[in-house]
Amino acid sequence: MSTPHENLSRREILRTAALGAAALMLPAKLVACNRADPDLERLTRWVDALRREGLGKPGVSLGLAPVRVGELAAGTRYVPDTLDEYLRSGGSPFQEPLTVSLAHFDCVTLVESCLVVARLARTEKRATWKSFGQEIERTR
């Protein structure tokens, strides 16, 4: 019985070795591997904007901050029936997955996201995607 390496030609071995050597010469972090998450970028930017503008303070009416988030979200792609996508793809109607995005909205997800970003801006903590998801679940 032969091993897979016994069937490699000299040319294949040299090619593999050359590719391995070339890979070792690449920079430690490739730019494509270091791309930021657009949802987390927006969350951070929007929470920071609310805090900077004084809309994250506990004494300020909560109604003002979600409106401002809506303004910040202007131009974001509209995707109808976002929350029902899992059903169209064969998901169970008895087990709804958590569907969240700040890169696209439908009518419901826009309103709940604006409210949740406003709530997160009122906390002293750094906004994270996990805290955003937890607050969305609490809202729903």
N, C-alpha and C positions, 0 to 999 in steps of 0.2 A: 504494500500500500504506500503510495507516495503522498507527501505533504504538499500543500499548495505552493510552497516556496520552491520545491524541486521542479515544478513545471514552468517557472519563470525563465524567460530568456535573459541573456546577458544585457540586451538592450533595455528590457523592462526594469531590470535591477538598477542599471545606471540612471534611467529616467526617474525612477522613484527616489534614488539617492540625491539626484540633482534638485528635484522638487523639494525634498526635505531640507537640503542646505539653503535653498532660496527662501523657504519659509522662515528659517532661523534668522535670516538677515532682515526680515520685515520689522518695522517698529513694534514696540510692545503692544500698543493699543492702536488698532486700525480705526480710522475715522468712522467708517460705517458701523462698527461695533459700539461706538460711543455716542450714538444718536440718542437724544433725549426723548422721553415719552411726551407726545404732544398734549395728552390729557393732563398729565401731572404738571407740565409747564403752564398750561392755562390755569389750572387750579391754584398754583403758587402765585402766578401773576395777578389773578383776580382777587385772591385773598389779600395779597400785599397792597393792591390798589385800594381796596375798601379800608384797610387799616390806615394807609397813608392819608386818605381823604377824610378820616375820622368817622367813617360809617360802621366801623367794627366795635365802637364803644357801646357798653351796655346801656347807657342812658339815651342813646339815639334810637328813634323809632325803627323797629325792624323792617318796616315797609319800604324804607328808602334804599336799603342795601340791595335787596333783590332786584329792584328796578335798575340800579346801577350795574349789577351783574348782567342784566338783560342788555343794557347798552354796550357793555364790554363784549358780549357774545354776538353782537350785530355782525352779519355776514357769515355766520357759521352755517354749514350745510344742513338743510332740512331733509330728514329721512322719515317718511310717513310710517306709522305703525311700528316703531322701533321695539316696543315692549312685546309685540306679538311675533317677532321674527323667529323666536325659538319654536313657536307652534308650527309655522310654515315649514320649518326645517325638520319637523317630525318629533319635536319635544312633547313631553307629557303636559296636559293641561292641569295636572294635579301637583306639579313640582316646577314652579316658576324660578328660573335662574335669575340671579342679580344681573341686570343689564344696565350699565352705566357708561356714559361717554360725555366728554366736553368738546369733542371734535365734530359731533353731529347730534341733532335733536329732532324729536317730534314735539307736538304741542305740550304733552304731559311731561316729558323728560326735561324740556326747557324750563318750565315753571318749577318743578321740584329741584332741579340743579341750581337755579338762581337762589331759591330759598336756602338750600343746604350750604352753598358757598357763603351766603350771608351769615348763617349760623356759625360756620367754622371761623369766620373772620372775628367773631365775638370772643373766641377763646384765646388764651395766651399761647396755646401750643402751636407748633409748626403744622400746617395742614399737610396731610398725607393722603395718598390714594386710598389707603385702608380706612382712615377716619371719614373720608368722603363716602365710601361705600357703606360704612356702618350707619352714617347719618341718613343716607338714602333709604336704607332698610328700615330705620326707625320711622322715617316719614311715611313710607308706604304702608 
